[in-house]
Amino acid sequence: MSMRDLAKAVRENAHAPYSNFKVGAAIKTASGTVYQGCNVENVAYPEGICAEAGAIAAMCAAGERAIAEVYVIAGSDEPVPPCGGCRQKIAEFAGGDVVVTLATVGGKELAMTVGELLPGAFDASFMSGA
């Protein structure tokens, strides 16, 4: 299955009873393995989980740490970028040149790099003086 097919399939498993805004994500690692995630809402809104974060958690649980590609799909009219927190989470495991494809169920796609999504990312180099 393609990254699009995997993200679209897992999107159907999203738990979005409050917003009705389902999101699916597929993350391919340097090894070629793909991990999927979907958003999981909670009635206490800040406690929800984004699709990208779920896929990253699955990747880490499997012992992998290097993202090679990201594909995110949502049921919107235009491609929706990851939230700020997920941009930072992606940047933790992906270089600035890694491609993140933002897509709609209807077929629109927009490819950007992690560096374009999160210019000036906070990284471990800022911690060296601590």
C-alpha positions in Angstrom: 0.0 0.0 0.0 1.1 3.6 -0.7 1.7 6.1 2.1 -1.6 7.8 1.0 -3.5 4.5 1.3 -2.1 3.7 4.7 -2.8 7.2 6.1 -6.3 7.2 4.6 -7.1 3.8 6.0 -6.0 4.6 9.5 -7.9 7.9 9.3 -11.1 5.8 9.4 -10.1 4.6 12.9 -9.9 8.1 14.3 -12.0 8.8 17.4 -13.3 12.3 16.7 -16.9 12.5 18.2 -16.5 16.1 19.2 -15.0 17.8 16.2 -15.8 15.2 13.6 -12.4 16.0 12.0 -10.6 12.8 11.4 -6.9 12.8 10.6 -4.6 9.9 9.6 -0.8 9.8 9.5 1.7 7.4 8.0 5.4 7.8 8.9 8.1 5.9 7.1 11.3 5.4 8.9 14.9 5.0 7.6 14.5 1.3 7.7 11.4 1.5 5.4 8.9 0.5 8.0 5.7 2.5 8.1 3.9 3.4 11.3 0.4 4.8 11.4 -1.6 7.0 13.7 -5.0 8.6 13.9 -6.3 11.4 16.1 -8.0 10.4 19.3 -10.1 13.1 20.9 -11.1 13.2 24.6 -14.0 15.2 26.1 -11.3 17.0 28.0 -10.0 18.6 24.8 -6.3 19.1 25.8 -6.0 15.4 26.5 -6.5 14.4 22.8 -3.8 12.9 20.6 -2.9 14.0 17.1 -2.5 11.5 14.3 1.2 12.4 13.9 1.9 12.0 17.6 0.3 8.6 17.6 2.4 7.4 14.6 5.6 8.8 16.3 4.7 7.0 19.5 4.2 3.7 17.6 7.6 4.3 15.8 9.4 4.8 19.1 7.6 1.9 20.8 9.1 -0.3 18.0 12.6 1.1 18.8 13.0 3.3 15.7 14.1 6.9 15.8 14.6 8.2 12.2 11.8 9.5 10.2 12.3 9.5 6.4 8.9 10.5 5.1 5.5 11.8 6.6 2.1 11.7 5.0 -0.9 13.3 6.7 -4.5 13.2 5.4 -7.6 15.0 6.6 -11.2 15.5 5.4 -10.8 19.1 4.6 -11.1 21.2 1.5 -7.4 22.1 1.5 -4.4 20.2 2.9 -4.0 20.8 6.6 -0.5 21.2 8.2 0.4 19.5 11.5 -0.2 21.6 14.6 2.8 23.4 16.1 3.4 20.6 18.7 3.4 17.9 16.0 5.8 19.9 13.9 8.2 19.9 16.8 7.6 16.2 17.4 8.4 15.5 13.7 11.5 17.7 13.8 12.8 15.6 16.8 13.1 12.6 14.6 13.5 14.0 11.1 16.0 16.2 9.3 15.0 19.5 7.8 15.0 18.0 4.3 12.5 15.2 5.1 9.3 15.6 3.0 5.9 15.9 4.7 3.0 15.5 2.4 -0.2 17.1 3.4 -3.3 15.7 1.7 -7.1 15.8 1.5 -9.4 12.8 1.2 -10.5 14.4 -2.1 -7.0 14.1 -3.6 -5.3 17.5 -3.1 -1.7 17.2 -2.0 1.0 19.7 -0.8 4.5 18.5 -0.2 6.8 20.5 2.2 10.0 19.8 4.0 10.2 19.7 7.8 12.4 22.8 7.5 9.7 24.7 5.7 7.0 23.6 8.2 9.2 24.5 11.2 11.8 27.1 10.4 14.1 27.9 13.3 13.2 24.6 15.1 14.3 24.2 18.7 16.7 21.3 18.8 19.2 19.7 21.2 22.0 22.2 20.2 20.2 24.8 22.4 20.6 22.5 25.4 24.4 22.3 25.2 25.0 25.2 27.6 22.7 23.8 30.3 
